Amino acid sequence: MEVNEKDFKWYMVSTVSGKEDIVIDSLKNKIEAQGQTEFFREIRIFKQPHLSNKELEKKTRGEEYVTRYINIYKGYIFINMVMTDDSWYLVRNTQYVTGLIGSSGKGAKPTPISDRKFKTMIQVEENLTKKFESGDIETAFKEGTLVRVINGVFSGEIGDIIKNNDQTQKAFVNIEQFGRKVPTEFSYEDLEICG
């Protein structure tokens, strides 16, 4: 079969959530092993930078932190491929693949994602990354977060943040004093997130 440039389309594949990277590795190995490389151009996941609460806490304090990348569309991967009987069979019979979006079953081939929709998805990923890189991420010490005081006279006390200020790196925490909760101001460096 002669493969034409315009035959390549993007398809959305549903997978078991959390197994997306395993599915991509399996697919790459199967494509190679079955000699179908000419029908597949790219397999990808849309990811965004993410900080866990612990890493966010470190960043907020100016310490070294580790950024993880998480799937924006959990349980989905995207494949740029030529839809043939063989390539379709290969994808849907890969472990942890639960289906191709746009396939009604009964042998009907799935419909590709429109170029416009795919470009929008790329834009969303780029915007989330830019926002993250510009420092526009939530602080770890936001309202409602339960924290433990780690320095000073209230060391060991636990309370919830009722107000915070990222500019001054301070937060008001409800600390129990004499049987009632009293808003008390702390520096971020004197707090750690519970949990």
Helices and strands as residue ranges (DSSP letters): G 5-7, E 8-15, H 20-33, G 37-39, E 40-44, E 47-50, H 53-60, E 68-71, E 76-82, H 85-92, E 97-100, H 115-133, E 146-149, E 158-165, E 170-177, E 180-187, G 188-190, E 191-193
